[in-house]
Amino acid sequence: MTNRHFFRLDFDVDVPGRWYLREPKNLEGQEVSDIWAFIEGKPVSAPGPLRIPFSRPGNPLDFDKTTVAGTPVVSARIVAVFREMAPHDVQLFPVKIEGQLEPHHILNVACTVRCIDDAACEEVQLYTPEDGYPERVGEYHSVSGLRIDKSKVGDARVFRLWGWHPPIIVDGDIKEALERAGIVGDSSTKSEEVGGTVRCAHPRERVLTSAHELLPGPAETWKPARRRHAPAELPGAHPAGRPAPLAEG
């Protein structure tokens, strides 16, 4: 099914007045033991009750990332889309955000696919033995103009990329569901098509605003709309590999 479209999901860091989130802590105020665990593209054990303090208070976003590790934090509207459309690919862990009554979850993308199309990207740089990280040799030091080989994705709908973990990739159906929910197409969340890979970003005044597909050739921008606010990389991953249905915390 190579006629599918994929987008990179992200948020707009330049949204005026947006909040900034610190790393998650347990109820005793201790930071989680591994702040990077939720960005590695693999299943994790349920962390138990967590809360997230502010680095800087501000307007809430439907989709955001913590300021150091980049752990994705999502609103109930995004949770509903992923639970319905990609239950095999993600884990969702409830988290309490300081001063917020609305429910939020940590989003752990638990699926990794080896599908970056090196030749179609603008530029890729790989780790070599000379870099001094033997465990990362062959993985990506940097990727510009991200494109993926859609023929290698299989049936994954939400995934991270083998050897290059920062992007979260979603398929076109999920992008459209986020648009219908008012999360994509706003100035806070955006996405871009990646020739098989997707990029998107959003702040929460309108949630998703624009997106572009990660395809060879020009890409059009897609962001989630901002939501109205209330006052106040894995060595050994299998191509198209995905875990069984995951229990949520």
C-alpha positions in Angstrom: 0.0 0.0 0.0 2.5 2.6 -1.2 -0.2 5.2 -2.0 -0.5 6.1 1.7 0.6 9.5 2.9 2.6 10.1 6.0 3.3 13.3 8.1 5.6 14.4 10.8 3.7 15.5 13.9 5.1 18.3 16.0 4.2 21.6 17.6 4.9 25.2 16.9 7.5 26.5 19.5 6.8 30.1 18.5 3.1 30.2 19.7 2.7 33.4 21.7 2.0 32.9 25.4 2.3 29.1 25.3 3.2 27.1 28.3 6.5 25.2 28.7 6.6 21.9 30.5 9.3 20.3 32.7 10.1 16.6 32.9 7.5 14.3 34.6 7.8 13.6 38.3 6.2 11.0 40.6 3.8 12.1 43.3 6.7 12.4 45.7 8.3 15.0 43.5 11.1 12.8 42.2 11.9 13.0 38.5 11.4 9.8 36.6 14.5 7.6 36.5 14.9 7.8 32.7 13.5 11.0 31.2 14.4 9.6 27.7 12.3 6.4 28.0 9.3 7.9 26.2 11.1 9.0 23.0 12.9 5.7 22.1 10.1 4.2 20.0 9.6 1.1 22.1 7.1 -0.1 24.7 7.8 0.8 28.4 6.4 -0.3 31.7 3.6 1.8 33.1 5.3 4.5 35.2 2.6 4.9 37.8 1.0 8.2 38.7 2.9 11.2 37.3 2.7 15.0 37.4 4.3 17.6 35.2 5.3 21.0 36.6 5.8 24.1 34.5 9.0 25.5 33.3 6.9 28.5 32.4 3.1 28.8 32.8 1.0 29.8 29.8 -1.7 28.8 27.4 -2.1 25.0 27.1 -1.3 23.1 24.0 -3.1 19.9 22.8 0.3 18.6 21.7 3.5 19.6 23.4 6.9 18.2 24.4 8.8 18.5 27.7 11.7 21.0 27.5 14.6 18.6 27.9 13.8 15.1 26.7 11.0 16.0 24.4 8.5 13.6 25.9 5.2 14.1 24.1 2.3 15.3 26.2 -1.2 15.3 24.7 -4.8 16.4 25.5 -7.8 14.2 25.7 -8.8 15.1 22.2 -5.6 13.6 20.7 -5.8 10.6 23.1 -9.2 9.8 21.6 -7.9 9.7 18.1 -4.9 7.5 18.9 -6.9 5.1 21.0 -9.3 4.6 18.2 -7.0 4.5 15.3 -3.6 3.3 16.5 -4.0 1.3 19.7 -1.2 -1.1 18.6 1.4 1.7 18.0 1.1 3.8 21.1 1.0 3.8 24.9 -0.9 6.5 26.8 -0.1 7.2 30.4 -2.2 9.6 32.5 -0.4 12.6 33.8 -1.5 15.6 36.0 -0.3 19.0 34.7 0.2 21.6 37.4 -3.0 23.7 37.8 -4.9 21.9 35.0 -8.3 20.3 35.5 -8.4 18.7 32.0 -6.9 15.3 31.6 -3.5 14.9 29.8 -1.4 11.9 28.9 2.2 11.1 28.1 2.2 9.7 24.5 4.8 6.9 24.1 5.1 5.9 20.4 6.0 2.3 20.9 6.6 1.4 17.2 9.8 1.9 15.3 10.2 1.5 11.5 13.4 1.3 9.5 12.4 3.3 6.5 14.4 6.5 6.0 15.1 6.9 2.3 18.7 8.1 2.4 18.9 8.9 -1.3 15.7 10.9 -1.3 16.6 13.1 1.7 18.4 16.3 1.1 21.2 15.2 3.3 21.9 12.5 5.9 25.0 12.1 8.1 25.6 8.7 9.8 27.6 7.9 12.9 30.9 6.3 12.1 33.5 4.5 14.3 35.5 7.8 14.4 32.6 9.6 16.2 33.3 7.6 19.4 29.8 6.1 19.8 30.3 2.5 18.8 26.7 1.6 19.7 25.4 4.2 17.3 27.5 3.4 14.2 25.1 3.3 11.2 22.4 5.4 12.9 21.7 9.0 11.8 23.8 11.9 13.2 21.5 14.3 11.3 18.8 14.2 8.6 17.8 17.2 6.4 14.8 17.1 4.1 13.4 13.9 5.6 11.9 11.4 3.2 10.9 7.8 3.9 10.4 4.7 1.7 6.7 4.1 2.2 7.0 0.5 0.9 8.8 -0.4 4.1 6.2 1.0 6.5 3.9 -2.0 6.5 0.7 -1.4 8.5 2.1 1.0 11.1 0.1 4.1 11.5 2.1 6.0 14.2 5.8 5.4 14.5 9.3 6.7 15.1 12.2 6.1 12.7 15.0 3.6 13.3 18.2 5.4 13.9 16.6 8.9 14.1 14.1 9.1 16.9 13.1 12.8 17.1 10.2 12.7 14.5 6.8 11.2 15.2 5.3 10.0 12.0 1.5 9.6 11.5 -0.4 8.4 8.4 -2.8 10.5 6.4 -5.9 9.1 8.0 -4.8 10.1 11.5 -3.8 13.5 10.2 -7.3 14.0 8.8 -8.9 12.8 12.1 -6.8 15.3 14.0 -8.0 18.0 11.5 -11.6 17.0 12.1 -11.1 17.3 15.8 -9.8 20.8 15.4 -6.3 19.8 16.5 -4.6 20.1 13.1 -4.8 23.2 11.0 -4.3 25.6 13.9 -1.3 27.7 14.5 0.0 25.6 17.3 0.3 22.1 15.7 1.7 21.5 12.3 2.7 18.6 10.1 4.5 18.2 6.8 4.5 15.3 4.4 7.7 13.3 4.3 7.6 11.2 1.2 6.5 8.4 3.3 7.4 10.3 6.5 5.4 12.9 8.2 6.2 16.0 10.1 3.7 18.2 12.0 3.7 20.8 14.7 1.0 22.6 16.7 0.2 25.0 19.5 -3.2 24.8 21.1 -5.1 28.0 20.1 -6.2 26.2 17.0 -4.4 22.9 17.5 -3.1 21.9 14.1 -2.6 24.5 11.4 -0.7 23.0 8.5 1.1 20.0 7.4 3.2 18.7 4.5 3.8 15.2 3.4 7.3 13.8 3.5 7.5 13.0 -0.1 10.1 13.6 -2.8 9.6 17.1 -4.2 8.1 20.2 -2.7 6.1 19.8 0.6 3.2 21.8 1.7 3.0 22.8 5.4 0.4 21.5 7.7 0.0 22.6 11.3 -2.7 21.6 13.9 -5.1 24.3 14.9 -4.7 26.0 18.2 -7.2 25.2 20.8 -9.2 27.7 22.7 -7.8 27.7 26.2 -9.7 28.1 29.5 -8.8 31.1 31.6 -7.0 30.6 34.5 17.0 4.9 18.1 17.0 1.4 18.3 19.5 -1.2 17.1 17.9 -4.4 16.0 14.5 -2.9 15.3 12.6 -4.8 12.7 11.4 -3.1 9.5 7.8 -2.2 10.0 8.1 -3.8 13.4 5.3 -3.2 15.8 4.3 -4.5 19.2 1.1 -6.3 20.2 -1.8 -4.2 21.6 -0.4 -2.3 24.6 -2.0 -1.9 28.0 -2.3 1.7 29.2 -1.4 3.0 32.5 
